[in-house]
Amino acid sequence: MASTLTIFAVIVLSLFLVWRMLRPGLPKILSLEDWETKKQPVDLETFRTLLAPGEEQYLRRSLSPSAFRRFQRQRLGLALRGLEQVGKNAAMLMRLGHLAKASTNPDLRREAEDLIDSALRLRVNLLFVEPCLWLKCLFPGWNLSFPALEMQYEELLGYLGRVRQQQWTLKHPVMAS
Amino acid sequence: MRLPHLLFSVLWLVPVALQIAIALVMLWRGLARAFPLFFSYTVLVPARDLIHLLFPYPGNRYSFVFWWGDALAILLSLGVIFEVLWQVFRPYPFLRFVFKLFWIAAGVATASALTLLPTGPRGADRVLESIMLMERSARVLQLGLLIFLISFMSRLGLTWYHYAVGVAAGFGIYSALDLALLEFRGLVHSVSDTTFALLSSGAYNLAVVVWASYILKTRPETPVDSLPSSDLGYWNDTLTEHMDRWHRR
C-alpha cells in the first residue's frame, strides 16, 4: 500500500511539473522591442536595502520582537517578489540571447553567449538565495548560516573569478601579454 | 465495425503515422544527430507496430517482438532522459553540479525502483506479472529522472530549448499515465483488459501528439541584430555577496 501511495505521489508530481513546464509562463520574446516592453523594472538599490544587515539590526533593536517579525516578513516578501521579477527578466534575456545566437555576426554571437551565461548564473544563484529567503520569512528572528553550501559557494566564487579573469584577458589581449 | 475496434484502429494508426512524420522531419532538420536516442525510439516503436502486422496474434513470434520491443523501448526512453540532460546542460560547464545531482537522483530512483521488485509475482500468470513488475520499476526510475530533469529545466528557465522540452514533456506524460494504469490494473480487477489497453494506448497517443506539436511545428525565428545592456552582472554580484554574508555568519 505504501509503495502504491508513493507511486501515485510521484505520478501527480511529475504531471504537475510537466504542466508547469508546458504552460506559457513567460511573455513571448521575439525581438528587442518585445524585451523593452515586457521587461520588469526592479531596483537593485531597493533590493540591497531590503536585505541590508545594518537595517535588520536597527529594526531588531528598535521594534518589539513581534513587530520586528511582522515588518521583517514584509521586507523579505518584497525582496522575494523582486527576485521573482529578476528571474523572469533573466529568462527573457536568455531567450533573446538564444535568438541573437542565430545571427551571422560573430561578435553578436559571442555577446549572446555571454548574456545567456550571465542569465543562467543568475538563475543558479536564485536557486540558492530564494529558499534561504523563504526560510528567513518563516523564521525572521533566526540568524541564518549555511555550512552545507560552503564548498559549492567557494567553487562558484572561484569559477566567477576565473571567468572574469578570462573576460579581462580577452578584452585586453595586449595588456595581458 | 464495433466501437472498441474502431478506437483501437485509430489509436494504433495515429501514433504510427505521426511518429513516421516526426522521424522524417527530424532527419530533414538534422535533429536526428542532436537526439539520436529519441530518433531511434521514434523509429523503433512504429517499426515494431508494423512488424506486428506480419505475425499472427496470439503467437510466439508476436509475443517475442512485442516484449523485446517493449524492453528496448523502455531502455531507449531511459537513455533519452540522459540525452536531453546532455543537450540542455552541456554548453554550460558551471552547471556540472546538475550532472552530479542527476547521478544522485538516478541512484535514489534506481533504489526505489528495485524496492518494488522483491514483492514478486503471486498470481496465476507469473511470467506476465514479473514483466509488469519490471515495467513498473522501470517507469518509476524513468519518472524519478524526469522529475529531476523537468524541475531543473523549469527552475533555470531553460524552457526555450523547445525540442528538449517537448521530448521531456511527452515522456513525462506517457510514463506518468502508464504507471498510473499499471497501478490501477493491480488494484482494480473489475475493469477489463481491453479498457486498460485502450487507456494505455490513449496515453501514448497523447505523448506522441506532444512530440509532434514540438517537432513538426515550424517556428520561424528572426535573429535579433543587437542585444540590450543588462544589469545581470550587478544582480549576480549582489546575490553572491548575500550568499557570502549568510554563509560566513
Chai-1 contact restraints between the chains, C-beta under 6 A:
chainA,res_idxA,chainB,res_idxB,connection_type,confidence,min_distance_angstrom,max_distance_angstrom,comment,restraint_id
A,S3,B,L116,contact,1.0,0.0,6.0,A-B,restraint_1
A,T4,B,E183,contact,1.0,0.0,6.0,A-B,restraint_2
A,I7,B,E183,contact,1.0,0.0,6.0,A-B,restraint_3
A,V10,B,L143,contact,1.0,0.0,6.0,A-B,restraint_4
A,I11,B,A176,contact,1.0,0.0,6.0,A-B,restraint_5
A,I11,B,L179,contact,1.0,0.0,6.0,A-B,restraint_6
A,I11,B,A180,contact,1.0,0.0,6.0,A-B,restraint_7
A,L13,B,I147,contact,1.0,0.0,6.0,A-B,restraint_8
A,S14,B,L143,contact,1.0,0.0,6.0,A-B,restraint_9
A,S14,B,L146,contact,1.0,0.0,6.0,A-B,restraint_10
A,S14,B,I147,contact,1.0,0.0,6.0,A-B,restraint_11
A,S14,B,G172,contact,1.0,0.0,6.0,A-B,restraint_12
A,S14,B,A176,contact,1.0,0.0,6.0,A-B,restraint_13
A,L15,B,A176,contact,1.0,0.0,6.0,A-B,restraint_14
A,L17,B,I150,contact,1.0,0.0,6.0,A-B,restraint_15
A,L17,B,S151,contact,1.0,0.0,6.0,A-B,restraint_16
A,V18,B,A169,contact,1.0,0.0,6.0,A-B,restraint_17
A,V18,B,G172,contact,1.0,0.0,6.0,A-B,restraint_18
A,V18,B,I173,contact,1.0,0.0,6.0,A-B,restraint_19
A,R20,B,S154,contact,1.0,0.0,6.0,A-B,restraint_20
A,M21,B,I150,contact,1.0,0.0,6.0,A-B,restraint_21
A,M21,B,S154,contact,1.0,0.0,6.0,A-B,restraint_22
A,M21,B,T159,contact,1.0,0.0,6.0,A-B,restraint_23
A,M21,B,A169,contact,1.0,0.0,6.0,A-B,restraint_24
A,L22,B,A169,contact,1.0,0.0,6.0,A-B,restraint_25
A,S31,B,V224,contact,1.0,0.0,6.0,A-B,restraint_26
A,L32,B,V224,contact,1.0,0.0,6.0,A-B,restraint_27
A,W35,B,P228,contact,1.0,0.0,6.0,A-B,restraint_28
A,L44,B,Y234,contact,1.0,0.0,6.0,A-B,restraint_29
A,L51,B,H242,contact,1.0,0.0,6.0,A-B,restraint_30
A,V86,B,W235,contact,1.0,0.0,6.0,A-B,restraint_31
A,A91,B,G157,contact,1.0,0.0,6.0,A-B,restraint_32
A,L93,B,S230,contact,1.0,0.0,6.0,A-B,restraint_33
A,M94,B,G157,contact,1.0,0.0,6.0,A-B,restraint_34
A,R95,B,W160,contact,1.0,0.0,6.0,A-B,restraint_35
A,H98,B,W160,contact,1.0,0.0,6.0,A-B,restraint_36
A,L99,B,E221,contact,1.0,0.0,6.0,A-B,restraint_37
A,L99,B,P223,contact,1.0,0.0,6.0,A-B,restraint_38
A,L99,B,V224,contact,1.0,0.0,6.0,A-B,restraint_39
A,A100,B,V224,contact,1.0,0.0,6.0,A-B,restraint_40
A,A100,B,L227,contact,1.0,0.0,6.0,A-B,restraint_41
A,A102,B,P223,contact,1.0,0.0,6.0,A-B,restraint_42
A,S103,B,P223,contact,1.0,0.0,6.0,A-B,restraint_43
A,E111,B,L227,contact,1.0,0.0,6.0,A-B,restraint_44
A,L115,B,L227,contact,1.0,0.0,6.0,A-B,restraint_45
A,S118,B,L232,contact,1.0,0.0,6.0,A-B,restraint_46
A,A119,B,L232,contact,1.0,0.0,6.0,A-B,restraint_47
A,L120,B,Y92,contact,1.0,0.0,6.0,A-B,restraint_48
A,R121,B,N236,contact,1.0,0.0,6.0,A-B,restraint_49
A,L122,B,L232,contact,1.0,0.0,6.0,A-B,restraint_50
A,L122,B,W235,contact,1.0,0.0,6.0,A-B,restraint_51
A,L122,B,N236,contact,1.0,0.0,6.0,A-B,restraint_52
A,R123,B,L156,contact,1.0,0.0,6.0,A-B,restraint_53
A,R123,B,G157,contact,1.0,0.0,6.0,A-B,restraint_54
A,N125,B,L239,contact,1.0,0.0,6.0,A-B,restraint_55
A,L127,B,R155,contact,1.0,0.0,6.0,A-B,restraint_56
A,V129,B,L239,contact,1.0,0.0,6.0,A-B,restraint_57
A,N143,B,R249,contact,1.0,0.0,6.0,A-B,restraint_58
A,L144,B,W246,contact,1.0,0.0,6.0,A-B,restraint_59
A,S145,B,R249,contact,1.0,0.0,6.0,A-B,restraint_60
A,F146,B,W246,contact,1.0,0.0,6.0,A-B,restraint_61
A,F146,B,H247,contact,1.0,0.0,6.0,A-B,restraint_62
A,L149,B,H247,contact,1.0,0.0,6.0,A-B,restraint_63
A,Y153,B,M243,contact,1.0,0.0,6.0,A-B,restraint_64
A,Y153,B,H247,contact,1.0,0.0,6.0,A-B,restraint_65
A,Y159,B,F94,contact,1.0,0.0,6.0,A-B,restraint_66
